[in-house]
Amino acid sequence: MARTLTCVDTTLQDPLVGQLLDGRYRVDARIAVGGMATVYRAVDTRLDRVLALKVMHPTLAADVSFVERFIREAKSVARLAHPNVVQVFDQGTDGPYVYLAMEYVAGCTLRDVLRERGALQPRAALDILEPVLAALGAAHRAGFVHRDMKPENVLIGDDGRVKVADFGLVRAVDTVTNTTGSVLGTVSYLAPEQIESGTADPRVDVYACGIVLYEMLTGDQPHYGDSPALVLYKHLHEDVPPPSAVVPGLAFELDALVASATARNADIRPYDAVALLSQVLETRGSLDAEQLDAVPPQAVTSEHGNAENLTSVIPRALSVPRPLPVNEDEPPVDERRLNRTSRLGAVGAPPAPAPPSRRAARERKRRTPLAVLVAVLLVLGAGAGVWYINSGQFTQVPTVLSQPEARATARLQDAGLEVRRDEDYSDTVRRGSVISTDPKVGERIRVNDTVTLTISLGPETVPVPQVTGDRLDKARALLKRSGLEPGRVTREFSEEVPRGSVISTSPGPGTERRAGSAIALVVSKGSPVEVSDVTGADLADAQAVLEEAGLKVEVAAKSVTSDEFAQGQVAVQSPAAGSEAEEGDTVTLTVSKGPEMIEVPDVVGDSVDDAKAALEGAGFAVEEDRGLLGLFGDTVKKQSVDGGGTAAKGSTITITIR
């Protein structure tokens, strides 16, 4: 008997368990603890539904900027509606607790599956990867990057649904310096560009998915080390080995898929999850049943050797459409069983007649064999007529989705149907295969009617238009008209391109890109303006100089004391003199209120040593005036600033000695 993988929620001693959070959510059990938050199973007492509560650790909740980012990103993810994304229902705070209310998925994580079952069959690995990529693809097209894809964030429900959790809420690059065991698991999925520069675009998720696929196929991660630093080094300097190196006989197409997703050079990886999903579907279509169902030696086997139930972890029918088998040696599908729509598909036997009387028996004996034959033909004719009226003149549209055009056409013609052809672009169905049918697959249709096949032209690509020199608003509009999306805008100084106009695009003009791709724009800040040095100038003069250069001036609310600059002069400027600024930028000026004034001690009548000690201790410099009469004197007869008066701190007090 095959084992069944189960996951049990473990409730640990926790002050929140049994409490009512925010007057609404009753916390029933603790599910998991992470570096940023704890996840609980809870009940929404208003709507009476089970959900998951993700509660930020109180130590992090004290960081205002962290909480603001947590809330901002949670709101963004809540707008991402996709069947393979864990939904965010609510967000709030209750005292020291900052929480998210999310969809509760009863089941396990992919990590649980790998821990119990080791390596998976290729079919099961692709069954899991496809909905993961569908979720990430929706996020990438909406402008989100997950940044922390790993088996712990892939949830497999008891009903076989696959969902991705923690969109945008964890930045793996933030945990690189930590040395806990959990972080070793995180750094194992970081892309080289995340490690080198912290860059996080959709290709970092593609890389992580390639690592996850490798792990599903082999039961192990590709890079190991005694420390996170060693694992990071291997990501930067070593290619991910082909899975077939540890799983002999694994199809080379799977090696190529892993190599494409985990290329260390991000430019040669699929540019987002949708592109990788297209490659996955193409790879699946190129494999036969034996290759898809090959059991890796690393897979855990049952007592009776039934590995199928241990490696096919989820039902074949997932929420992501996939191509039907295209290999001739796969077993055919019994379409009559799947698509039967008429209750009159077969005519039952007529009811048994009542026992004949003696007279009827004598008459029956007198019937000729011809009469019996006529009666039989009448019954068969009536049955055939009923069958033809109800079912015989109809058939169902055969299953031809994702099949090559020639094969699909032949199958429809064999079913007695005419074929009409149409074309459209598709990101997921390979060129020359069927995207859809009209009527749809399985629908009832009269024999000899026409079915329209929509054939894939492959991904729609468009050239990046020439927008250099155009104003930003015009460039954005032109990109949209071309079927592309304006991407990130950065600004640079330029002596040639006017301020507000486009300097360049990435990728450059004429480059073919898939429709809907984002194009980055570099926009001119115009010629740089050098900030003049106005320290020491009167405030009015400084303002005039800066405004004449095209800069704005802001005066700081507080003045500062200065031994160098007199009251009313500019003591500090920001940005500093010599800096390059954009026309219209603001320069902040801080005005001097002169040197600090302090009280002068009274030293008349004191000895020279005592007088100098008192004045220097108060912050003054001392100068002696002995004249001719004071050469041999030791008593202060006069001081340049009378005792009790004030003088600038650090200024010189002259004492006259007699």
Buried (B, 14 or more C-beta within 10 A) or exposed (E): EEEEBEBEEEBEEBEBBEBBBBEBBBBBBBBBEBBBBBBBBBBBEEEEEEBBBBBBBEEBBEEEEBBEBBBEBBEBBBEBEBBBBBBBBBBBBBEEBBBBBBBBBEBBBBBBBBBBBBBBBBBBBBBBBBBBBBBBBBBBBBEBBBBBBBBBBBBBBEEBBBBBBBBBBBBBBBBBEBEEEEBBBBBBBBBBBBBEEEBBBBBBBBBBBBBBBBBBBBBBBBBEBEEBEEBBBBBEEEEBBBBBEBBEEBBEBBBBBBBBBBBBEBEEBBBBBBBBBBBBBBBBBBBBEEBBBBBBEBBBBEEEEEBBBBBBBBEEEBBBBBBBBBEEEEEEEEBEEEBEEEEBEEBEEEEEEEEEEEEEEEEEEEEEEEEEEEEEEEEEEEBEEEBEEBBBEBBBBBBBBBBBBEBBBBBBEEBEBEBEEEEEBBBBBBBEBBBBBEBEBBEEBEEEEEBEBBBBBBBBEBBBBBBBBBBBEEBBBBBEEBBBBBBEEEBEBBEEBEBBBBBBBBBEEEBEBBBBBBBBBBBBBBBBBEBBBBBBBBBEEBBBBBEEBBBBBEEBEEBEBBEEBEEBBBBBBEBEEEBEBBBEBEBEBBBBBBBEEBEBBBBBEBBBEEBBBBBEEBBBEBEEBBEEEBEEBEEBBEBBBEEEEEBBBEBEBEBBBB
